[in-house]
């Protein structure tokens, strides 16, 4: 029912952010125990698929790129030491952005009825799951693990609207 139209990665414009890190506070670290939060927003967009691909998609990519220069941690990774007894040079978990880091962005098309999903009535949860983007897999680098922080998906309902997350 869900067709992926494009998978891409978007980063901030070159030489606008550089390498930066933000250490997690005690209050940030508490949230490491919870699953990521997912919210889906619906917008009416009464245009065909061709208009979406030719006009909306390039503008969204450009807008995200410009936004990431101000909100660079979203493009970064969470750096976690797997063994808390053996710190990597005494460092605690942090959000690290390295020049060239990017956000995974997926454009897709969904065959379900837009009005069915956005109506004011009871709906089945499983119909919303395809609208959520995959976050990305953690990877081990030396003595620490890098975990992507953010991913986005824009799902088109042709001639009806879009859903974003």
N, C-alpha and C positions, 0 to 999 in steps of 0.2 A: 504494500500500500504506500510505502514511502520510497521515493526515487531520489537519490542523491544527484544533484545537478553539478555541483562543484565542491571540492575540498581544497582549501588553500590555507596559507598562514599569512598573517598580517603583522608587521612590526612597525614601530615608530620610525619616522624619517631618519635616515642615517645621520649620525653625529649630533643628535638632539638630546640623547639621554646619557649614553656612556655606561660605565660599569658602576652599579650602586648596590648597596645592601641595607636592609632594614631589619634590625634584630627584633624578635618577637618579645612582647612584654608578657608578664605573668597572665594577664587577662586574654591575650591572644592565644597563648599556649593551651588554654582550657578548650578552645574550639577544635583543636587537633583531634580530639576524641570523637567528634561528631561527623556524620556524613555531610558532603557538600550540599548547599542549599540550591534548589532549582525553582525558578519562577518562569512562567510562560506569559508573555504579553501578546494580545491579539490586536491587530489594526486592520481596519477596512482598507482595501486597495483594489478597486474595481477595474483592474487592467489585466491584459493577457500576459501569458508567459514571456513572449518576446519583449514586451515593454519592460518587464521585471528584469530580464537578463541583460538587456542593452542599456537601460537607464538607471534602475535602482541599484543593481549589484555593484557597478563601478563606484557609485556615490557612497554606498555603505562601506566599501573597502577603504576609500580615501578618508572618509570621516573617522573610521576606526583608527586608521594610521595616525591621523592628527591628534586624536584623543589620547592615544597611548603615550605620546610624548609628555603628557601631563599626568597620566595615571599609569606610569611605567610598571608598578608592581604587578599589575594584571598580566603583563607579558612575561614576567619573571617566573621563577620556580621557588618552591619551598625547599629549603635545604635542611635535612634532618639527619642527626647522627643516630644510627640504628641502636647502638649500645650506649645508653646514657652514662654508664660507668667509665667509658673510654671516650672522652671528648676529643674532637679534632682540633688541636691547638687551643683547647679551652673554650671553643665556640659553642653557643647554644643555637637552637633552630633559628633560621632567619629567612627572609625573602630576599632573593638575590636576582638582580637584573644584570645581564651581560649584553653588551652591544650586539644587536642581531637577534635577541630573543623575540619570540612572536607568539601570537594567539592563534589557536586553531579556529578556523571559520568554515562552516559548512552551509551550503545553500542546497535546499531540498524542495521537493514537491510532494504534497500529501493528497491522497484521493478522497479522504473523508469530507463530509459536508461541513463547511466553515460555520454555518449557522447552528448546526447540531452541537458543535464544540463550544460555541460562545453563548448559546441560549441560556435562559434563566430556568433551568430544570435539572433534574438529576442526570448525571452522565457517568459512564463507566471509566474508571481511572486508566485502564490499560490503553485506551485510545489516545491518551496524552503522552505516553512514554516515548513514542517515536519522535516527538517534538523536542526532546532533550538531547543536547550534544554529548558526545563522549568526551570525557575530560582528558584522557591521555594516560599512558602508563608511567609509573615511577621508574626511574633508572638508577642503578648504582654506579657511582663515580668515586673511585678510591675508597675512602672510609665513610662516605656519606651517601644519602639517597636524595635525588632531586625529584620533586613532585610538581607537575604543572598545576597552576592555580586557577586557570580560567579558560573556558572555551565558549564559543557562540554558535548558534544555529539559527538560520532564518529559513522558515518553511513557507512556501508559497501554496496558496489555495487559489488556483487560476480564476480570474474574474471576480473574486470574492474578497481575499485579504491575505495577510501574512501573520505568522506567529514567530516571535523572537524569544530567544533565551540566551 
